[in-house]
C-alpha cells in the first residue's frame, strides 16, 4: 500500500512540469508538441518530429529515421533534463510514445512534403 502511494506521488510530481521551451525549430501549424498527450518535457523533441514528418520526404529522410531520431532525442532529454531518480520513468514514456507512433502514425508522414520545407531553418530540425 505504501509503495503504491509513493509511486503515485512520484508520477504526479514528474508530470507537473510538462513543457520545455522550444529551440531554434520554428513551431507552426505542423508542429504542435506531442499532439494532445502529456509532453513529459518532450515538447521540443515532438516539434522536431512533427517537422521531420512534414518535410522528411523532401529532404530524403525516411519515416523510420524520423522516428528513430525522435526517440534518441527524447532519451537525450531524459538524460540531460531529468534528475537521475526520474530518468527510468522518463525513458519508459519515451519508449511508449515511440511504439505508439510506430504502430499508429504512418498516415501522418507527408509525401509529398509541405511548402515550408525549403526554408533555411528546416534541415536543422529534421
N, C-alpha and C positions, 0 to 999 in steps of 0.2 A: 504494500500500500504506500509506504513512504517513498519507495523508488519511483512509483507511478507519479506521485506529486512532484518529485524532483524533476523527472523527465518532462512533465507537462510545463512546469515553470521555466525550465531551461529552453524548451522550444518556444514558448511565448516570448522570452527575452530575445532570442535570436531573431524573431520576426518583427520586433518593434521597429528596427531601422531597416526599412525595406528598399530604400533607394540610395544610389550614389550619383554624384554629378556626372554629366556626360563629358566626354573629352572632345577632341577635335572633330569627330564624326558629327556631321550636322543632322540632327533629327529632323525628319519631315513626316509627311503622312505615311511613308513606308516604314518608318522606324517608330514603334510605339512601346518601347520597353519590352516586357515579357508577355505581351498580349493578354492581359487580364488575369494572369496568375501572379502570385507573390513574387516580386522581383528578387528578393533574397540577396540584395547587393549586386545583382546581375544586370541592372538596367543598361549600363554601357555595353556590356557583352551582348545583350539581346538586341540593342540598337545596331551594333555591327553585324550581327547575324541577319537582321532584317534587311540591311543594305546589301549584304552578300547574296541573299535570296533574290533581291530585286535586280542586282547587277552582275551576279556571278556568271551568267551565261555570256554576257557581252565581254567579260574580262577573261573568259576561259577557265573559270573556277567551277568545279562540279558541285552539285548539292552535297555529296559526301564530304568534300573538302570544306565547304561552308560549315557543315555540322561539326566536323572534327575540330576545326579552328575554334568554333564557338565553345565546344566542350573544354578544349585546352585553355581558352580564355577564362571560363568560369572556374576551372581548377586553380588557375593562377590567381584569380580574385580571392578564392578561399584561402590560398596560401599567403597572400600578402595583406589582405584586409580583415582577416578574422583572427581573433585570439586563438591560440593553439587548442583551447578547450572546445571551441565551436567548429573547428575545421572538419571533423568527421561528418557532422550533420550538414554542413555546407556542401561538402563533396557528394554526399548522398543526394541532396537536392539537385546538384548539377547533373548527376547521372540520371535521375528521374526525368528531368527536363529534356536531356539529350535523347533518352529512349522514347519518350512520348513524341518528340519531334521526328525522330527517325521513323516511327511507326505511323504517324498521322499527318505529317505536314508536306507530303510530296507535292500536292497541288499548289502550295504556296511558292515554290521555286519558279521564278519567272523566265519563260522563254517565249517570245523574245523579251529582252530586258527593257526597262523603262527609260524615259528620256534623260533623266539627270545622271545617268551612268557615265557620261563622258565628261562630267565636271572634274576638276583637278583634285578635289578632296576625296573622291570616292575610292581610288585604289588603296589608300591607307586604311580604309575601313573594311576592306574585303580581305 
